[in-house]
Every structure is written in structure tokens, then in C-alpha cells.
């Protein structure tokens, strides 16, 4: 794991105004991953770290740029990475997937499951960069399924899981969230927007998670993935969903929770 010598000190402004340090590191299979590291003001490296993974067709800055300020205000550090499976869905570009596709000359044979080493590499980067506090794996759509697997296989290194619209079905063959959710012993919260509850498989998935002892939440209103926290994409206030998410993190981390003043969220009418 390493910080890029040419860009490690490059400060990048996100759409939300937060400033992060651009980092890069390699996966176990040699893919160069780009990401942004956000440090909460005046917080040591033993403060909680949230690992942010984007949805299919997306990128870290486009999905999490509008959200990261709230996490920093809570006293959480954040690492948001561009996985090898992504794109320009949010009007920005995925640094990792563009370079990866250019090197391979083809992108067609890259499955969602193939991005799992990217999440593993992010976890190793946290170790190598000296983050010793609790960690939350936060995934969106396909990466929500991978975050569940990451927690199942790294119980000593992940303290909680947030799974926004965890993808399933044929596209996730080999890394279905249901393959690993019963192995997750850490606190886990799975969220879906109410619009996705029309698909028969979604209520069944949430019911299975609940039977396994995990928490679930249906966001109303809401949209797919972590964007259910983004008012501009939802087209309505997202305070209620934010409260569920932040309350979950506080409870899951317990005594390890930040000492920052909690963000006050007023319920919407």
C-alpha cells in the first residue's frame, strides 16, 4: 500500500465543499485504485473511519462528495474509493475504471464480483496509513453486497456495515449478499428506498436479513443506493434517513463513537 508520490498531497474539492487528499494503492491482483481520504477536523487517527464504496456506473466523488460533509461533522474520517467497476453516472469520472479499461482494452469481462479486491485493498490501506479506530464498511448497490462480504471475512477489522440497496440476482453471481449476510456478526443495517419494495425479491431479502438479526430500513422517499441520502437526487428532504444512518453508526460503535458534537437533524414535516 502506498500514497502516490505525485498526487498524495493534491487537495481535491468535492461537490459538497469538503476537502480530501487524493490517494492511490494497489490491489492484490495489481489494479491501481484511486480514492480520496477525508480527515475530520481535530480528530486523531484512532477516531472512526468510514470506508465508502460506490454503486455500479458511478464514482467516489460523484456519489459521496455531496454526503461526506455530514460524516466529517460527526467526527468520522472517511475513505472513498473508485472501484474498477464504475463510470460517469453522476456526471464525474471514475479514475480507477478509466485507467483499468484503457490497460485491458476491454471492460466487458469485468464483473461486479471482480471488484472485491478493491474493497480489500481499501481495508489494507487503512492499516498501512495508521488508522487504528473502529471502521464502518459502507456500500451502495453492488458494493453493498461486497461490503457485506468484506465484513463477513474481516470480522476483526470491520465494526459495522451499512448496505444501501444491496444488489442481488444474476449480476452478482458468486458474491450474492445472502451468501455472506449470515456470517456477519457485526451490527449491520440494510436500507432500501420504498420504490424498490415493489420487486418481490426485495422484501424477501430484507426479511432474511431481519431473521439473521440485522437491522433494515425502508426510506420514504428515497432512490437507489447511497443517493437516498442526497436531497438533490431524491427531490425531497432526506433528514429521516440520515437520522436512521447516524443513529445506527453511533449505536454500533458504542464507546468508540466520536467525541465531536453530534449533528442536529430536525425531522421533516
PASEBA-1860 file (N, C-alpha, C; in nm, 3 decimals):
! residues 269
1> XXXXXXXX> 0.085/-0.118/0.000/0.000/0.000/0.000/0.088/0.123/0.000 ~ 0.053/0.227/-0.077/0.134/0.346/-0.079/0.051/0.465/-0.121 ~ 0.095/0.581/-0.077/0.042/0.705/-0.129/0.118/0.739/-0.255 ~ 0.052/0.785/-0.358/0.120/0.826/-0.479/0.211/0.945/-0.448 ~ 0.339/0.936/-0.487/0.431/1.045/-0.460/0.398/1.170/-0.539 ~ 0.329/1.153/-0.650/0.299/1.268/-0.734/0.168/1.336/-0.697 ~ 0.076/1.259/-0.635/-0.055/1.319/-0.609/-0.102/1.304/-0.466 ~ -0.020/1.248/-0.380/-0.067/1.225/-0.243/-0.102/1.354/-0.171
9> XXXXXXXX> -0.037/1.464/-0.206/-0.063/1.590/-0.139/-0.158/1.679/-0.216 ~ -0.215/1.626/-0.324/-0.309/1.704/-0.403/-0.441/1.714/-0.328 ~ -0.486/1.834/-0.302/-0.614/1.855/-0.236/-0.722/1.866/-0.340 ~ -0.830/1.793/-0.319/-0.939/1.793/-0.416/-1.066/1.837/-0.347 ~ -1.137/1.929/-0.409/-1.263/1.978/-0.352/-1.378/1.897/-0.407 ~ -1.463/1.849/-0.320/-1.578/1.773/-0.363/-1.696/1.865/-0.389 ~ -1.800/1.809/-0.446/-1.920/1.885/-0.475/-1.983/1.941/-0.349 ~ -1.956/1.880/-0.234/-2.016/1.927/-0.110/-1.930/2.031/-0.040
17> XXXXXXXX> -1.810/2.056/-0.090/-1.724/2.155/-0.030/-1.618/2.096/0.061 ~ -1.629/1.970/0.097/-1.527/1.908/0.180/-1.400/1.889/0.099 ~ -1.287/1.888/0.168/-1.159/1.873/0.100/-1.094/1.743/0.142 ~ -1.049/1.666/0.044/-0.985/1.540/0.072/-0.848/1.535/0.010 ~ -0.771/1.437/0.050/-0.639/1.412/-0.008/-0.652/1.294/-0.104 ~ -0.610/1.313/-0.227/-0.617/1.203/-0.324/-0.506/1.103/-0.294 ~ -0.545/0.976/-0.288/-0.451/0.868/-0.259/-0.464/0.761/-0.367 ~ -0.364/0.675/-0.376/-0.378/0.556/-0.459/-0.304/0.440/-0.394
25> XXXXXXXX> -0.347/0.319/-0.427/-0.285/0.199/-0.374/-0.323/0.083/-0.464 ~ -0.247/-0.026/-0.455/-0.269/-0.140/-0.542/-0.347/-0.251/-0.473 ~ -0.423/-0.323/-0.555/-0.495/-0.440/-0.505/-0.404/-0.562/-0.510 ~ -0.451/-0.672/-0.456/-0.372/-0.795/-0.457/-0.350/-0.847/-0.597 ~ -0.437/-0.809/-0.694/-0.418/-0.853/-0.832/-0.362/-0.742/-0.920 ~ -0.301/-0.641/-0.858/-0.225/-0.543/-0.934/-0.302/-0.428/-0.996 ~ -0.425/-0.404/-0.954/-0.503/-0.292/-1.007/-0.477/-0.169/-0.921 ~ -0.449/-0.055/-0.985/-0.424/0.069/-0.913/-0.558/0.135/-0.881
33> XXXXXXXX> -0.584/0.154/-0.753/-0.709/0.213/-0.705/-0.685/0.358/-0.665 ~ -0.772/0.447/-0.713/-0.768/0.587/-0.674/-0.880/0.614/-0.573 ~ -0.851/0.701/-0.480/-0.952/0.737/-0.382/-0.924/0.871/-0.320 ~ -1.010/0.912/-0.229/-0.995/1.038/-0.157/-1.009/1.011/-0.008 ~ -0.914/1.062/0.069/-0.912/1.046/0.213/-0.954/1.178/0.277 ~ -1.059/1.172/0.358/-1.113/1.291/0.425/-1.089/1.277/0.575 ~ -1.022/1.374/0.633/-0.993/1.371/0.776/-1.083/1.469/0.849 ~ -1.152/1.418/0.950/-1.237/1.506/1.031/-1.148/1.603/1.109
41> XXXXXXXX> -1.185/1.730/1.115/-1.102/1.830/1.181/-1.073/1.795/1.327 ~ -0.945/1.808/1.362/-0.902/1.791/1.502/-0.932/1.653/1.558 ~ -0.936/1.553/1.472/-0.962/1.417/1.520/-0.839/1.330/1.496 ~ -0.800/1.249/1.595/-0.683/1.161/1.579/-0.716/1.043/1.489 ~ -0.613/0.966/1.458/-0.633/0.852/1.368/-0.697/0.732/1.437 ~ -0.721/0.742/1.568/-0.797/0.635/1.632/-0.946/0.667/1.636 ~ -0.987/0.775/1.570/-1.129/0.805/1.554/-1.187/0.712/1.447 ~ -1.319/0.695/1.445/-1.380/0.604/1.348/-1.349/0.643/1.203
49> XXXXXXXX> -1.333/0.542/1.120/-1.309/0.559/0.976/-1.421/0.490/0.900 ~ -1.482/0.562/0.807/-1.588/0.505/0.725/-1.533/0.479/0.586 ~ -1.543/0.356/0.540/-1.497/0.314/0.407/-1.615/0.322/0.311 ~ -1.608/0.412/0.215/-1.720/0.441/0.125/-1.698/0.379/-0.012 ~ -1.792/0.294/-0.055/-1.782/0.225/-0.183/-1.906/0.260/-0.268 ~ -1.883/0.295/-0.394/-1.990/0.347/-0.479/-2.067/0.238/-0.552 ~ -2.174/0.279/-0.617/-2.259/0.186/-0.692/-2.210/0.169/-0.836 ~ -2.268/0.074/-0.907/-2.229/0.046/-1.045/-2.250/0.167/-1.134
57> XXXXXXXX> -2.154/0.189/-1.224/-2.162/0.303/-1.314/-2.126/0.434/-1.250 ~ -2.084/0.432/-1.123/-2.057/0.554/-1.051/-1.911/0.573/-1.016 ~ -1.887/0.669/-0.927/-1.752/0.700/-0.881/-1.762/0.756/-0.740 ~ -1.649/0.764/-0.673/-1.648/0.805/-0.533/-1.690/0.950/-0.515 ~ -1.632/1.039/-0.593/-1.662/1.181/-0.575/-1.805/1.214/-0.613 ~ -1.854/1.153/-0.720/-1.989/1.182/-0.763/-2.095/1.134/-0.665 ~ -2.073/1.017/-0.605/-2.173/0.964/-0.512/-2.156/1.019/-0.371 ~ -2.031/1.034/-0.326/-2.010/1.069/-0.186/-1.967/1.214/-0.162
65> XXXXXXXX> -1.928/1.284/-0.267/-1.896/1.425/-0.250/-2.006/1.504/-0.181 ~ -2.133/1.485/-0.221/-2.241/1.559/-0.155/-2.275/1.510/-0.014 ~ -2.217/1.399/0.030/-2.255/1.339/0.158/-2.148/1.350/0.266 ~ -2.023/1.364/0.225/-1.913/1.344/0.319/-1.908/1.452/0.427 ~ -1.955/1.574/0.398/-1.951/1.679/0.500/-2.024/1.638/0.627 ~ -2.135/1.569/0.613/-2.212/1.528/0.731/-2.135/1.427/0.814 ~ -2.062/1.339/0.747/-1.983/1.241/0.821/-1.867/1.309/0.894 ~ -1.803/1.404/0.829/-1.694/1.477/0.893/-1.744/1.557/1.013
73> XXXXXXXX> -1.865/1.613/1.000/-1.922/1.690/1.110/-1.947/1.604/1.232 ~ -1.967/1.474/1.210/-1.987/1.382/1.321/-1.855/1.338/1.384 ~ -1.745/1.379/1.324/-1.615/1.339/1.377/-1.560/1.212/1.316 ~ -1.616/1.168/1.202/-1.570/1.047/1.136/-1.474/1.082/1.023 ~ -1.364/1.009/1.014/-1.281/1.013/0.894/-1.351/0.931/0.786 ~ -1.314/0.955/0.660/-1.375/0.879/0.551/-1.274/0.853/0.440 ~ -1.280/0.735/0.384/-1.203/0.698/0.266/-1.301/0.653/0.159 ~ -1.308/0.727/0.049/-1.399/0.695/-0.061/-1.315/0.656/-0.182
81> XXXXXXXX> -1.337/0.537/-0.237/-1.254/0.490/-0.347/-1.335/0.473/-0.476 ~ -1.262/0.484/-0.586/-1.316/0.449/-0.718/-1.283/0.302/-0.742 ~ -1.387/0.216/-0.751/-1.362/0.077/-0.782/-1.344/0.057/-0.933 ~ -1.291/-0.058/-0.968/-1.264/-0.086/-1.109/-1.391/-0.098/-1.191 ~ -1.503/-0.128/-1.128/-1.631/-0.134/-1.197/-1.708/-0.006/-1.164 ~ -1.711/0.089/-1.260/-1.775/0.217/-1.236/-1.782/0.299/-1.363 ~ -1.818/0.425/-1.350/-1.832/0.510/-1.468/-1.870/0.652/-1.432 ~ -1.943/0.717/-1.524/-1.974/0.859/-1.510/-2.122/0.886/-1.479
89> XXXXXXXX> -2.187/0.795/-1.412/-2.331/0.805/-1.383/-2.366/0.936/-1.314 ~ -2.277/0.986/-1.230/-2.308/1.105/-1.151/-2.247/1.231/-1.210 ~ -2.211/1.226/-1.337/-2.159/1.343/-1.404/-2.012/1.369/-1.382 ~ -1.943/1.276/-1.317/-1.799/1.287/-1.298/-1.736/1.162/-1.359 ~ -1.607/1.140/-1.338/-1.546/1.022/-1.398/-1.478/0.937/-1.291 ~ -1.471/0.808/-1.320/-1.411/0.712/-1.230/-1.265/0.694/-1.270 ~ -1.176/0.740/-1.183/-1.033/0.738/-1.215/-0.980/0.596/-1.231 ~ -1.025/0.506/-1.144/-0.976/0.369/-1.148/-1.025/0.296/-1.272
97> XXXXXXXX> -1.155/0.302/-1.299/-1.210/0.224/-1.410/-1.160/0.275/-1.545 ~ -1.139/0.405/-1.558/-1.088/0.458/-1.685/-0.948/0.405/-1.713 ~ -0.863/0.408/-1.613/-0.727/0.358/-1.631/-0.727/0.207/-1.651 ~ -0.811/0.139/-1.574/-0.819/-0.007/-1.582/-0.867/-0.051/-1.720 ~ -0.971/0.014/-1.771/-1.024/-0.022/-1.903/-0.923/0.007/-2.012 ~ -0.851/0.116/-2.000/-0.751/0.152/-2.101/-0.638/0.049/-2.106 ~ -0.601/-0.003/-1.991/-0.494/-0.101/-1.985/-0.537/-0.236/-2.041 ~ -0.663/-0.271/-2.017/-0.713/-0.402/-2.061/-0.765/-0.400/-2.203
105> XXXXXXXX> -0.794/-0.281/-2.256/-0.852/-0.263/-2.389/-0.993/-0.319/-2.400 ~ -1.047/-0.365/-2.289/-1.183/-0.415/-2.287/-1.234/-0.409/-2.144 ~ -1.363/-0.386/-2.130/-1.424/-0.377/-1.998/-1.536/-0.479/-1.984 ~ -1.565/-0.548/-2.092/-1.684/-0.633/-2.097/-1.677/-0.753/-2.002 ~ -1.558/-0.801/-1.972/-1.547/-0.922/-1.892/-1.521/-0.893/-1.744 ~ -1.542/-0.769/-1.702/-1.522/-0.732/-1.562/-1.656/-0.740/-1.490 ~ -1.669/-0.833/-1.398/-1.795/-0.849/-1.324/-1.794/-0.762/-1.199 ~ -1.911/-0.748/-1.139/-1.919/-0.677/-1.012/-1.837/-0.748/-0.905
113> XXXXXXXX> -1.842/-0.879/-0.905/-1.766/-0.955/-0.805/-1.616/-0.933/-0.819 ~ -1.570/-0.903/-0.941/-1.427/-0.882/-0.964/-1.374/-0.761/-0.888 ~ -1.463/-0.673/-0.843/-1.419/-0.553/-0.771/-1.392/-0.580/-0.623 ~ -1.417/-0.699/-0.576/-1.398/-0.726/-0.433/-1.255/-0.697/-0.385 ~ -1.150/-0.730/-0.462/-1.015/-0.696/-0.415/-0.995/-0.546/-0.393 ~ -1.075/-0.462/-0.459/-1.064/-0.318/-0.440/-1.102/-0.280/-0.297 ~ -1.209/-0.343/-0.247/-1.251/-0.318/-0.109/-1.149/-0.372/-0.010 ~ -1.094/-0.490/-0.040/-0.991/-0.545/0.047/-0.869/-0.452/0.054
121> XXXXXXXX> -0.834/-0.396/-0.061/-0.718/-0.306/-0.066/-0.743/-0.179/0.016 ~ -0.867/-0.129/0.014/-0.901/-0.012/0.094/-0.882/-0.042/0.242 ~ -0.921/-0.161/0.283/-0.905/-0.201/0.423/-0.757/-0.211/0.460 ~ -0.677/-0.266/0.371/-0.533/-0.275/0.397/-0.469/-0.137/0.400 ~ -0.518/-0.047/0.313/-0.465/0.090/0.314/-0.489/0.156/0.449 ~ -0.608/0.134/0.505/-0.639/0.192/0.636/-0.537/0.144/0.740 ~ -0.500/0.017/0.732/-0.399/-0.036/0.824/-0.265/0.032/0.803 ~ -0.222/0.038/0.677/-0.088/0.088/0.647/-0.077/0.237/0.674
129> XXXXXXXX> -0.188/0.309/0.667/-0.183/0.453/0.688/-0.206/0.492/0.834 ~ -0.214/0.393/0.921/-0.215/0.421/1.064/-0.349/0.448/1.127 ~ -0.459/0.408/1.061/-0.591/0.425/1.122/-0.618/0.307/1.215 ~ -0.629/0.338/1.342/-0.641/0.233/1.443/-0.779/0.229/1.508 ~ -0.868/0.320/1.470/-1.001/0.324/1.529/-1.096/0.227/1.463 ~ -1.221/0.225/1.510/-1.322/0.137/1.450/-1.352/0.177/1.307 ~ -1.401/0.081/1.229/-1.426/0.102/1.087/-1.566/0.058/1.049 ~ -1.625/0.136/0.961/-1.758/0.105/0.908/-1.744/0.082/0.758
137> XXXXXXXX> -1.790/-0.034/0.711/-1.794/-0.062/0.568/-1.929/-0.014/0.515 ~ -1.927/0.078/0.420/-2.047/0.143/0.367/-2.052/0.115/0.218 ~ -2.149/0.037/0.174/-2.159/0.003/0.033/-2.289/0.047/-0.030 ~ -2.288/0.060/-0.162/-2.403/0.110/-0.238/-2.428/0.019/-0.357 ~ -2.546/-0.044/-0.361/-2.584/-0.132/-0.471/-2.488/-0.252/-0.476 ~ -2.414/-0.269/-0.588/-2.329/-0.387/-0.594/-2.222/-0.385/-0.485 ~ -2.171/-0.266/-0.452/-2.068/-0.261/-0.349/-2.126/-0.284/-0.209 ~ -2.258/-0.270/-0.193/-2.320/-0.307/-0.065/-2.308/-0.456/-0.043
145> XXXXXXXX> -2.329/-0.533/-0.150/-2.311/-0.678/-0.139/-2.166/-0.712/-0.107 ~ -2.073/-0.641/-0.171/-1.931/-0.667/-0.145/-1.891/-0.622/-0.005 ~ -1.953/-0.515/0.045/-1.924/-0.469/0.181/-1.969/-0.572/0.284 ~ -2.082/-0.638/0.256/-2.129/-0.745/0.345/-2.027/-0.858/0.348 ~ -1.974/-0.894/0.232/-1.871/-0.997/0.227/-1.746/-0.952/0.300 ~ -1.707/-0.826/0.282/-1.588/-0.774/0.348/-1.601/-0.786/0.499 ~ -1.718/-0.754/0.551/-1.741/-0.764/0.695/-1.738/-0.909/0.741 ~ -1.798/-0.998/0.662/-1.802/-1.139/0.699/-1.663/-1.200/0.706
153> XXXXXXXX> -1.576/-1.157/0.616/-1.444/-1.217/0.607/-1.338/-1.140/0.687 ~ -1.377/-1.028/0.747/-1.281/-0.947/0.823/-1.346/-0.896/0.952 ~ -1.396/-0.990/1.029/-1.471/-0.954/1.149/-1.387/-0.876/1.250 ~ -1.256/-0.897/1.250/-1.170/-0.828/1.345/-1.136/-0.686/1.300 ~ -1.164/-0.654/1.175/-1.122/-0.526/1.119/-1.238/-0.434/1.079 ~ -1.358/-0.488/1.075/-1.478/-0.409/1.042/-1.572/-0.414/1.161 ~ -1.617/-0.298/1.206/-1.700/-0.291/1.326/-1.849/-0.277/1.297 ~ -1.885/-0.236/1.175/-2.026/-0.220/1.139/-2.037/-0.215/0.988
161> XXXXXXXX> -2.158/-0.244/0.939/-2.183/-0.247/0.794/-2.309/-0.167/0.763 ~ -2.298/-0.082/0.661/-2.414/-0.013/0.605/-2.428/-0.058/0.460 ~ -2.543/-0.117/0.428/-2.566/-0.170/0.294/-2.687/-0.100/0.232 ~ -2.661/-0.009/0.139/-2.766/0.065/0.071/-2.804/-0.006/-0.058 ~ -2.929/-0.053/-0.067/-2.979/-0.124/-0.186/-2.887/-0.238/-0.228 ~ -2.858/-0.333/-0.138/-2.762/-0.439/-0.173/-2.808/-0.522/-0.292 ~ -2.728/-0.519/-0.396/-2.764/-0.586/-0.521/-2.761/-0.737/-0.506 ~ -2.847/-0.804/-0.583/-2.852/-0.949/-0.586/-2.883/-0.992/-0.730
169> XXXXXXXX> -2.921/-1.114/-0.748/-2.956/-1.161/-0.882/-2.838/-1.210/-0.962 ~ -2.862/-1.236/-1.089/-2.761/-1.297/-1.175/-2.634/-1.213/-1.186 ~ -2.648/-1.081/-1.182/-2.530/-0.994/-1.197/-2.432/-1.011/-1.082 ~ -2.480/-1.064/-0.970/-2.394/-1.082/-0.853/-2.357/-1.228/-0.831 ~ -2.367/-1.308/-0.935/-2.336/-1.450/-0.925/-2.196/-1.469/-0.868 ~ -2.189/-1.541/-0.756/-2.061/-1.567/-0.691/-2.036/-1.477/-0.571 ~ -2.111/-1.369/-0.558/-2.091/-1.279/-0.443/-2.224/-1.220/-0.397 ~ -2.328/-1.301/-0.402/-2.459/-1.257/-0.357/-2.453/-1.216/-0.209
177> XXXXXXXX> -2.523/-1.109/-0.172/-2.520/-1.069/-0.031/-2.571/-1.177/0.062 ~ -2.667/-1.257/0.016/-2.723/-1.362/0.100/-2.622/-1.475/0.128 ~ -2.516/-1.482/0.047/-2.413/-1.582/0.071/-2.331/-1.550/0.196 ~ -2.327/-1.423/0.232/-2.238/-1.380/0.339/-2.309/-1.315/0.457 ~ -2.433/-1.273/0.440/-2.501/-1.199/0.546/-2.517/-1.281/0.674 ~ -2.532/-1.412/0.660/-2.548/-1.494/0.780/-2.416/-1.513/0.855 ~ -2.305/-1.471/0.793/-2.175/-1.480/0.858/-2.134/-1.349/0.925 ~ -2.213/-1.244/0.903/-2.181/-1.113/0.960/-2.226/-1.110/1.106
185> XXXXXXXX> -2.131/-1.092/1.194/-2.161/-1.086/1.338/-2.162/-0.942/1.390 ~ -2.112/-0.850/1.310/-2.111/-0.709/1.349/-2.250/-0.648/1.326 ~ -2.279/-0.534/1.388/-2.404/-0.464/1.357/-2.412/-0.432/1.207 ~ -2.528/-0.459/1.150/-2.547/-0.435/1.007/-2.684/-0.372/0.984 ~ -2.686/-0.270/0.900/-2.811/-0.204/0.861/-2.822/-0.207/0.709 ~ -2.929/-0.266/0.659/-2.958/-0.268/0.515/-3.073/-0.172/0.487 ~ -3.056/-0.087/0.387/-3.156/0.014/0.354/-3.202/-0.002/0.210 ~ -3.330/0.022/0.190/-3.388/0.022/0.056/-3.484/0.141/0.044
193> XXXXXXXX> -3.493/0.203/-0.075/-3.597/0.304/-0.095/-3.731/0.236/-0.115 ~ -3.837/0.305/-0.083/-3.969/0.244/-0.093/-4.000/0.201/-0.237 ~ -3.944/0.271/-0.334/-3.970/0.237/-0.475/-3.919/0.098/-0.511 ~ -3.818/0.047/-0.441/-3.764/-0.085/-0.472/-3.842/-0.197/-0.404 ~ -3.933/-0.163/-0.315/-4.010/-0.265/-0.245/-4.112/-0.333/-0.335 ~ -4.132/-0.278/-0.454/-4.227/-0.339/-0.548/-4.173/-0.468/-0.608 ~ -4.042/-0.480/-0.613/-3.981/-0.603/-0.666/-3.994/-0.714/-0.563 ~ -4.048/-0.829/-0.597/-4.073/-0.935/-0.498/-3.948/-0.977/-0.420
201> XXXXXXXX> -3.833/-0.972/-0.485/-3.711/-1.019/-0.418/-3.665/-0.926/-0.306 ~ -3.702/-0.799/-0.313/-3.651/-0.703/-0.215/-3.710/-0.725/-0.076 ~ -3.843/-0.733/-0.059/-3.896/-0.764/0.075/-3.844/-0.896/0.130 ~ -3.825/-0.993/0.042/-3.772/-1.121/0.087/-3.629/-1.107/0.138 ~ -3.550/-1.026/0.069/-3.413/-1.004/0.113/-3.410/-0.937/0.250 ~ -3.491/-0.833/0.269/-3.493/-0.764/0.397/-3.544/-0.853/0.508 ~ -3.643/-0.937/0.476/-3.694/-1.030/0.576/-3.586/-1.128/0.619 ~ -3.507/-1.178/0.522/-3.398/-1.268/0.555/-3.297/-1.200/0.646
209> XXXXXXXX> -3.262/-1.076/0.613/-3.166/-1.004/0.696/-3.218/-0.990/0.840 ~ -3.347/-0.957/0.851/-3.404/-0.941/0.986/-3.400/-1.072/1.063 ~ -3.429/-1.183/0.996/-3.425/-1.313/1.062/-3.283/-1.346/1.108 ~ -3.185/-1.295/1.038/-3.046/-1.318/1.074/-2.997/-1.222/1.183 ~ -3.087/-1.134/1.227/-3.053/-1.043/1.335/-3.003/-0.907/1.292 ~ -3.012/-0.877/1.163/-2.966/-0.748/1.112/-3.080/-0.647/1.111 ~ -3.045/-0.521/1.109/-3.143/-0.414/1.104/-3.174/-0.377/0.958 ~ -3.296/-0.331/0.934/-3.336/-0.288/0.800/-3.413/-0.157/0.810
217> XXXXXXXX> -3.416/-0.086/0.700/-3.491/0.040/0.694/-3.536/0.064/0.552 ~ -3.661/0.109/0.536/-3.714/0.147/0.405/-3.725/0.299/0.403 ~ -3.652/0.363/0.312/-3.650/0.509/0.302/-3.767/0.557/0.216 ~ -3.846/0.645/0.274/-3.961/0.702/0.204/-3.965/0.852/0.231 ~ -3.926/0.934/0.130/-3.888/0.898/-0.007/-3.743/0.849/-0.012 ~ -3.705/0.802/-0.129/-3.568/0.756/-0.145/-3.541/0.714/-0.288 ~ -3.415/0.699/-0.321/-3.373/0.649/-0.451/-3.268/0.541/-0.428 ~ -3.218/0.483/-0.535/-3.128/0.368/-0.527/-2.995/0.404/-0.462
225> XXXXXXXX> -2.947/0.313/-0.380/-2.813/0.324/-0.324/-2.797/0.437/-0.225 ~ -2.672/0.476/-0.204/-2.643/0.582/-0.108/-2.704/0.716/-0.147 ~ -2.745/0.728/-0.271/-2.810/0.852/-0.315/-2.942/0.876/-0.244 ~ -2.993/0.779/-0.171/-3.114/0.802/-0.092/-3.090/0.904/0.020 ~ -2.962/0.941/0.042/-2.929/1.044/0.140/-2.908/1.180/0.075 ~ -2.914/1.185/-0.056/-2.886/1.307/-0.131/-3.017/1.376/-0.169 ~ -3.047/1.490/-0.106/-3.173/1.558/-0.130/-3.192/1.594/-0.277 ~ -3.084/1.635/-0.343/-3.095/1.675/-0.483/-3.139/1.559/-0.571
233> XXXXXXXX> -3.097/1.438/-0.538/-3.134/1.321/-0.618/-3.268/1.264/-0.576 ~ -3.300/1.277/-0.449/-3.430/1.228/-0.402/-3.541/1.325/-0.441 ~ -3.508/1.453/-0.444/-3.609/1.554/-0.473/-3.697/1.585/-0.355 ~ -3.648/1.555/-0.235/-3.725/1.576/-0.112/-3.627/1.570/0.005 ~ -3.668/1.617/0.123/-3.579/1.609/0.240/-3.541/1.465/0.272 ~ -3.418/1.449/0.315/-3.367/1.316/0.350/-3.329/1.306/0.498 ~ -3.380/1.399/0.578/-3.344/1.405/0.720/-3.373/1.275/0.795 ~ -3.489/1.215/0.767/-3.527/1.094/0.839/-3.430/0.980/0.812
241> XXXXXXXX> -3.389/0.966/0.685/-3.295/0.859/0.652/-3.158/0.886/0.712 ~ -3.115/1.011/0.707/-2.988/1.046/0.770/-2.990/1.013/0.919 ~ -3.100/1.043/0.985/-3.109/1.015/1.129/-3.096/0.866/1.156 ~ -3.162/0.784/1.075/-3.151/0.639/1.092/-3.006/0.595/1.076 ~ -2.938/0.648/0.975/-2.800/0.609/0.948/-2.707/0.652/1.060 ~ -2.717/0.778/1.101/-2.627/0.828/1.205/-2.655/0.764/1.341 ~ -2.782/0.740/1.371/-2.815/0.671/1.497/-2.757/0.530/1.497 ~ -2.765/0.463/1.382/-2.709/0.328/1.372/-2.559/0.329/1.396
249> XXXXXXXX> -2.488/0.421/1.333/-2.342/0.426/1.350/-2.306/0.453/1.495 ~ -2.375/0.548/1.556/-2.346/0.579/1.697/-2.366/0.457/1.786 ~ -2.478/0.389/1.767/-2.508/0.271/1.849/-2.409/0.158/1.821 ~ -2.374/0.139/1.693/-2.285/0.029/1.655/-2.145/0.048/1.711 ~ -2.099/0.174/1.714/-1.963/0.199/1.760/-1.955/0.211/1.912 ~ -2.068/0.240/1.975/-2.072/0.244/2.121/-1.969/0.338/2.179 ~ -1.884/0.284/2.265/-1.785/0.366/2.334/-1.680/0.422/2.241 ~ -1.674/0.367/2.117/-1.576/0.416/2.021/-1.628/0.534/1.941
257> XXXXXXXX> -1.752/0.575/1.969/-1.810/0.683/1.892/-1.729/0.810/1.908 ~ -1.737/0.897/1.809/-1.660/1.020/1.811/-1.700/1.108/1.929 ~ -1.608/1.196/1.966/-1.638/1.293/2.071/-1.683/1.426/2.012 ~ -1.700/1.429/1.880/-1.749/1.551/1.817/-1.894/1.574/1.856 ~ -1.937/1.698/1.852/-2.075/1.730/1.884/-2.165/1.669/1.779 ~ -2.264/1.587/1.817/-2.350/1.523/1.719/-2.421/1.624/1.630 ~ -2.434/1.590/1.503/-2.505/1.674/1.410/-2.653/1.675/1.444 ~ -2.712/1.791/1.456/-2.854/1.802/1.488/-2.936/1.799/1.360
265> XXXXX> -3.027/1.705/1.351/-3.113/1.693/1.233/-3.257/1.711/1.276 ~ -3.322/1.807/1.220/-3.462/1.831/1.252/-3.549/1.742/1.166 ~ -3.647/1.674/1.224/-3.736/1.590/1.142/-3.816/1.674/1.045 ~ -3.834/1.620/0.924/-3.912/1.693/0.826/-4.062/1.676/0.856 ~ -4.140/1.770/0.812/-4.284/1.764/0.835/-4.351/1.674/0.732
END
